[in-house]
Amino acid sequence: MSGWSGLTRRSARRVYQNRRDAGEVLANELTSYRDQDLVVLGLARGGVPVAWQVAHALHAPLDVFLVRKLGVPQWEELAMGALASGGGVVINDNLVRNLGIGDEALQAAIARETEELNRRERVYRGDRPPADLAGKTVILVDDGIATGASMLAAVRAVRAQDPARVVVAVPVGPPSACRELAKEADEVVCATMPPGFEAVGQVFADFHQVTDDEVRELLTPGEPGNPPT
């Protein structure tokens, strides 16, 4: 793993028209991976349109990857961790300890979100099996990161499947979160890291909520315009 030296940033102040525009920018940063043995994984839902552009440009297969927030009991918007496809879990131990969250409540949240994660995977992928990641370069794409907890869970879950290399690619994120991810991913491409970062949507003109139908359409094999597999 490359650590901080593996972090790439091209612009501190960039604005994207939409997620596909962001994907084109990321694809330009990732051209060295074109035509290699790789898989592009889009974090559902917002990361899939971005990943679609990356996969198309790099001539790579595209698949969906899910991460579910583990909300604090009675305060669901506050994340005490994250759960990823394949069983990867990241827990904010300090938060859990400070709020006095017991193991029973934590395990209940994990079980609940595991069920929902599996349901969504069936909705998005249907009967198609997940992509085989062993021995391949895996590029994890989202539409941005805030705390980085979700992407960290994704990196650890992918790493457990024995890929040759794990690359994180996002259009925007705060420097602190990107630095933390660079400690575990082999490379982190964060196209812009605004000094006054507040939210992912601040660098998008169009940041609408991506629907399940949009995700399914982008992932359906044989749909016009889909990246080759």
C-alpha positions in Angstrom: 0.0 0.0 0.0 1.3 3.4 -0.9 0.0 5.6 1.9 -0.1 9.4 1.5 2.3 9.1 -1.5 -0.4 7.2 -3.4 -2.9 10.1 -3.2 -3.5 12.0 -6.4 -5.2 15.4 -6.6 -5.4 17.6 -9.7 -7.5 20.6 -8.6 -8.4 22.2 -5.3 -11.4 24.0 -6.9 -13.4 22.1 -9.5 -17.1 22.1 -10.3 -18.9 19.3 -12.1 -22.0 19.6 -14.2 -23.3 16.2 -13.0 -22.0 12.7 -12.0 -21.2 11.7 -15.5 -19.1 14.8 -15.9 -17.3 13.8 -12.7 -16.8 10.3 -14.1 -15.2 11.6 -17.3 -12.7 13.6 -15.1 -11.9 10.6 -13.1 -11.4 8.4 -16.2 -8.8 10.9 -17.5 -6.9 10.5 -14.2 -7.0 6.7 -14.5 -5.9 6.2 -18.1 -2.9 4.2 -17.1 -5.3 1.4 -16.1 -7.0 1.1 -19.5 -7.3 -2.4 -21.0 -5.7 -4.0 -17.9 -7.2 -6.9 -15.9 -9.5 -4.8 -13.8 -13.0 -4.4 -12.5 -14.8 -1.1 -11.7 -17.2 -1.1 -8.8 -19.6 1.7 -8.3 -20.9 2.4 -4.8 -24.7 2.4 -4.9 -26.4 4.5 -5.6 -24.7 7.7 -6.4 -21.4 6.2 -7.3 -22.8 4.1 -10.1 -23.2 6.8 -12.8 -19.7 8.0 -12.0 -18.3 4.5 -12.3 -20.2 3.9 -15.5 -18.1 6.6 -17.2 -14.9 5.3 -15.7 -15.6 1.7 -16.8 -16.6 2.8 -20.3 -13.4 4.8 -20.8 -11.1 2.1 -19.4 -12.8 -0.7 -21.3 -13.6 -2.5 -18.1 -16.5 -4.4 -16.6 -18.8 -2.6 -14.2 -20.5 -3.9 -11.1 -22.3 -2.5 -8.2 -20.9 -2.4 -4.6 -23.1 -1.6 -1.6 -22.2 0.0 1.7 -24.8 0.5 4.4 -24.5 3.0 7.3 -24.9 1.6 10.8 -27.0 4.2 12.5 -26.9 4.9 16.2 -30.1 3.6 17.9 -32.7 6.4 18.1 -30.4 8.6 16.1 -30.1 6.9 12.8 -28.6 9.8 10.9 -25.4 9.5 13.0 -23.2 6.6 11.8 -21.5 4.4 14.3 -20.0 2.4 11.5 -20.6 1.0 8.0 -21.2 -2.4 6.4 -20.1 -3.4 2.9 -20.8 -6.1 0.3 -19.0 -9.2 1.2 -19.3 -8.6 4.9 -16.7 -5.9 5.5 -17.5 -3.9 8.7 -16.0 -0.7 10.0 -17.0 0.4 13.5 -16.4 3.8 15.1 -15.2 2.3 18.4 -14.8 5.7 20.1 -18.4 6.7 19.3 -19.8 3.4 20.3 -17.9 3.5 23.6 -18.8 7.2 24.3 -22.5 6.7 23.7 -22.6 3.5 25.7 -23.9 1.4 22.8 -24.0 -2.3 23.8 -23.0 -5.2 21.7 -26.6 -6.4 21.4 -27.7 -3.1 19.8 -24.6 -3.1 17.5 -25.2 -6.7 16.3 -28.9 -5.9 15.8 -27.9 -3.0 13.5 -25.5 -5.2 11.6 -28.1 -7.9 11.1 -30.7 -5.4 10.0 -28.5 -3.6 7.5 -27.1 -6.9 6.2 -30.6 -7.9 5.3 -31.2 -4.6 3.5 -27.8 -4.8 1.7 -28.6 -8.2 0.4 -32.0 -7.1 -0.8 -30.6 -4.2 -2.7 -28.0 -6.3 -4.3 -30.7 -8.6 -5.6 -32.6 -5.6 -6.9 -29.6 -4.1 -8.7 -27.9 -7.2 -10.0 -30.7 -9.7 -10.3 -29.4 -13.3 -10.7 -26.0 -12.2 -11.9 -23.2 -13.3 -9.6 -20.9 -10.6 -8.2 -17.7 -9.9 -10.1 -14.7 -12.1 -9.4 -12.1 -9.8 -7.9 -9.3 -12.2 -7.2 -6.0 -11.2 -8.8 -7.5 -8.1 -10.5 -7.1 -4.4 -10.1 -10.3 -3.1 -8.5 -11.3 0.5 -8.8 -13.8 1.6 -6.2 -15.8 4.7 -7.4 -18.2 6.9 -5.5 -19.6 10.3 -6.2 -17.6 11.7 -3.3 -16.6 11.1 0.3 -17.3 13.0 3.5 -16.1 11.1 6.5 -14.7 8.2 4.4 -16.2 5.5 6.6 -18.3 4.0 3.8 -15.4 3.8 1.4 -13.1 2.4 4.1 -15.6 -0.4 4.7 -15.6 -1.0 0.9 -11.8 -1.1 0.7 -11.5 -3.6 3.5 -14.3 -5.8 2.0 -12.6 -5.8 -1.4 -9.2 -6.4 0.1 -10.5 -9.6 1.7 -11.3 -11.0 -1.8 -7.6 -11.1 -2.7 -7.4 -8.5 -5.5 -4.0 -7.5 -7.0 -4.6 -3.8 -6.3 -7.3 -1.6 -4.8 -7.8 1.9 -6.1 -10.2 4.5 -4.7 -11.4 7.1 -7.2 -13.8 9.9 -6.2 -14.5 13.4 -7.6 -14.3 15.2 -4.3 -13.5 14.7 -0.6 -11.8 16.5 2.4 -8.0 16.1 2.6 -8.3 14.3 6.0 -10.5 11.5 4.7 -8.5 11.1 1.6 -5.3 10.8 3.6 -6.9 8.1 5.8 -8.0 6.1 2.8 -4.5 6.4 1.3 -3.3 4.4 4.3 -5.3 1.3 3.2 -5.8 1.6 -0.6 -3.0 1.2 -3.0 -3.9 4.4 -4.7 -6.4 7.2 -4.0 -7.5 9.5 -6.8 -9.5 12.4 -5.3 -9.9 14.9 -8.2 -10.7 17.9 -6.0 -10.2 18.5 -2.3 -11.8 21.9 -1.5 -10.1 23.7 1.4 -13.6 24.7 2.7 -15.2 21.2 2.2 -18.7 21.1 3.6 -20.5 18.4 1.6 -20.1 16.3 -1.5 -22.9 18.2 -3.3 -21.1 21.5 -3.1 -19.1 20.8 -6.2 -22.0 19.6 -8.4 -24.4 21.7 -10.4 -26.8 18.7 -10.6 -26.7 16.4 -7.5 -30.1 14.8 -7.7 -30.8 11.6 -5.8 -30.0 8.6 -8.0 -32.9 6.1 -8.2 -32.9 2.4 -8.1 -34.1 2.4 -11.7 -31.2 4.5 -12.8 -28.8 2.0 -11.2 -30.5 -1.0 -12.7 -30.4 0.6 -16.2 -26.7 1.3 -16.0 -25.9 -2.2 -14.8 -28.1 -4.1 -17.3 -26.0 -6.1 -19.8 -26.6 -5.2 -23.4 -28.3 -1.8 -22.7 -27.3 0.7 -25.4 -24.2 2.7 -24.3 -23.3 0.4 -21.4 -19.5 -0.2 -21.0 -18.3 -3.4 -22.6 -17.9 -6.4 -20.3 
